[in-house]
Amino acid sequence: MFFEFKIMLYLINTLISFFYSDKYSVTILERNWMVLKSNVSLISLPRISEYIYLNDKYYQVINVVHDLTKNNKRLVIVDEVTAPEIKKIII
C-alpha cells in the first residue's frame, strides 16, 4: 500500500512539473539583429554554441541576451550554419 502511494505521488509530481514548469518567451534574432521568430515558448534557454533547427535550417547560438526590466525579455542571437559544417557535427 505504501509503495503504491509513493508511485502515485511521484506521478502526480511529474505531471505537475511538466504542465506548470516555467517557460521562457524568446525572440530569435539573426546575427544582424533581424527577427527570425518572435515569442517562441521554450522550457529551457539555449546555451552558446548549441544548435537550433528552425525553418528547415540549422542555426548556431551566438549569444543570449536577458532584458532585466519589467518586460523580462530574452533574445537569442543565432547564425545560420552551412551544410558542410553540419556534416562535421553529425560525423
N, C-alpha and C positions, 0 to 999 in steps of 0.2 A: 504494500500500500504506500509506504513512504517513498519507495523508488519510483512508482508511477506518478506521485505528486511532484517529485523532483524533475522528472522528464516533462511533465505538463508545465511547470514553472519555467523551465528552460525554453520550451517552445513559445510560450507567451512573451518572454523577454526578447526572444529573437524576432518575433513578429513586430513587437513594439519598436524595437531599434531599427527594423527595416522600414517601416512606414513613417516613423516620426524622426528619422535621422535628419541632421542638418544638411540642407542642400545649398550650394552656392550658386548664385546667379552671376554668370560670367559673360563678358563680351570678348570675342576672339578677334584680334586685330592682326593685319599683316605687318611686316617689318616697317612699312612706310605709314603706319597708323590708319590704314583704310580698313573699315569694318568688314570682316568676313561673315560673322554671325553674331547677333546680339541676343542677350537674355537666354543663354544656354544654361540649363539646370544641371549641375554636376554634384555628385556625392562627395568627391574629393578633388582638390585642386591639382592640376598637373604640375610637375616639377620641371625645372630647367633641364633641357636635353631629352626630355621624353617626347614621344611621337603621338600625334593625333591624326586619326583618319576622318576626314571631313570633305564632303562634296566630291567623293571619288578621288581624292588626292591625299598624300601624306604631308603632314606639317611637323616641323620640329619646334618645340617650345624654346624661345629665346629668353623670355623674361616674364615674370608675373608681377603685376603692379596692384597694390592694395590701396584703395582710397579710404582714408580713415575719418572722413567726415560722416555726417548723418546718413548719407546715401549708402555708404559701405559697399561700393562697387569694387569689382575685381576685373582687371584687364589681363588677358593672356596674349602676349605678342608672339607670333609664330612666323616661321619662314618655310616656304614650300621646299620639299625635298624631291630631288630628281630621281629617276628610275635607277641609275647606276648606284647611287647611294643606298637605296632601299635594298638592292641585291646584296650589298656588302653587309647590311644589317641582318638579313634573313639567313645568309650563309654563315 
